């Protein structure tokens, strides 16, 4: 079977092209409902349901569309139908990832995940965003994920770049220095 990235690419590019050529379509809104569909499609029970030979494509569509917290626009409904009709529901998480990369490339920004041991309030996140944007020299779309193993500090992942200021990382550095 072809790799999911190869399968997902034409879907992400087609959705991006359709979204940018249609007046009034907000790319961030499209990314939001696509991320939602991707999260639903990643569910193991849904995969099992969708792969059953007794289940029709319409039943899968109705279930997925019914689980979204967004009211899917016509473009979203058509996209979901195309994905289901072509048997590519398992590729939706990768489609969402590639679509987000296309949106970021157009806007000159990057997605960043901030791992923190504790919740980060709005003001601290805004200050952190300003510092990180200077450090990485580009606009960042921050997402915070809690990680209790960090003990303190933060770990930031921007694509394949990582900035780790956590206590856990410092302890690992000290351990390596002592072992040498």
Order of alpha helices (4+ residues) and beta strands (2+ residues): alpha-alpha-alpha-alpha-alpha-alpha-beta-alpha-beta-beta-beta-alpha
